[in-house]
Amino acid sequence: KEKEKEKEKEKESMAHIKSTSTTWSGVFEEEKYTKEGSGIAGEGEITQVRFHSVSCSRDVRRYVAVVISLSFCHQRVYDKHGLEEKPRLHGLSALRKDWKGFVPKEKNDPIPLQSDALLSLIGANGKAIPVEFHKSDHLHPTVADSFEFWGEANATKSLNLEKGDKVHFSTRGDSHFLEHINRDKQGQFGKFNASEQEVLGGWATKLNQVGEMHAGKPLDCDKNEGVDSDEW
């Protein structure tokens, strides 16, 4: 019964969502627009949700389009092995507090992207989303810090995203196509990072204390005959 109620609620919420569409000339290949750049990540508040479909000569691609008023965004960074390097938590906290004025100071601090820079990355001809995808006059720069992102319908629809939801998201390459999006329940993004910082800060203090205690003293492994310390 609970599952049936949830399905009914989902149908009701979907019934009120606007639908738009784009007719694509030729074959639409999303991958062409997601292979360039490392992508972006950010947080913000949803101001609009709608369904959007792209019809081409081959098939129809369906998306959940969300307009997000950004709180901040930054570049995604990868190491030489292609693994994503998550931003330093203290740096991310500072970016969250002062997106416009944040300057990276430490290794692994997030690299901020201001809205004009983001527009040039994922937009075209001064528009926050290229007009061949969708025409909108209600995005940056007309509405400051407002950008539109698309998530695959099958993966995103079940989240039941709504206007007013605070979300964290990342994109596939430097594009408006989402790789993931999560709802921030009761402001947990900031709280989660703050608690992590306290734990990490506590460990850092203890490690520094241990380092001071043993400064200049030989390690136990150095006392073992016939074994070099670099073998441990």
Steps between C-alpha positions, in 0.01 A plus 500: 500500500783739586662438162167563326461829687852603399423419136180707516689795649763466229232502229336807653829691519592399143162616373584859594841501331526688174631321190702648215672352198768559239502366145860425411627520145674173414623260771527628856813369674522614860855364531627767259421764762633324810848387394673839538622632836510354850148605593366714781345442841292732711205567724191713470122523518264370235274771360335296223450135405362372171517202268686551173533271201736517203365337184735418215502278192617202706317512833360712783708590808312600814631717784402670821608861455570698817576870528732562795580828670863433589645540847842411363672281243853380437700295253524124540862382525651161412837341571729343239313171535166660417366482856312804627672694776245630747552859625655565840213527750617823662537654154154380398353649817670835429373491140147432624518807726650739244478375141569839343800580714658155550863458392666152514795499739573136576553191288165338413305817575205519257559710188200736491308581184309825492181517297649685202777239475244220526291661227798495263567134585155349454314771309533657158460846347432660837228249592526269803368211291560481124185599311503178297420316823243738645419871481476674835517865602490424871855381559834669568580779422138620485430323831831507686654162593209305351590198281315208345618139524359178354494159666402172331129452564527138618771585753366837617120472494483278810662775709179705468696824496295809571530876495671612821713185540863568587724268302857396438586406142780421257511496122637273233781701347455873456135470405150544638453121516493370857708211624328506839274716712408459867244680712633671815273382778477747792827672414711188543767600244642773721452308824658187359808686387530684831492174700755343265725799551483459878599133472780570254615797704515281812707236324731762354563643847578155644732413212686828544535430873641154430739647247624756756543231766716286271687780325868407473445157658570180306197297401467147639549358153838677477618295799453171317838375378533419134179681399503845341222734608394554139405130479221543757 
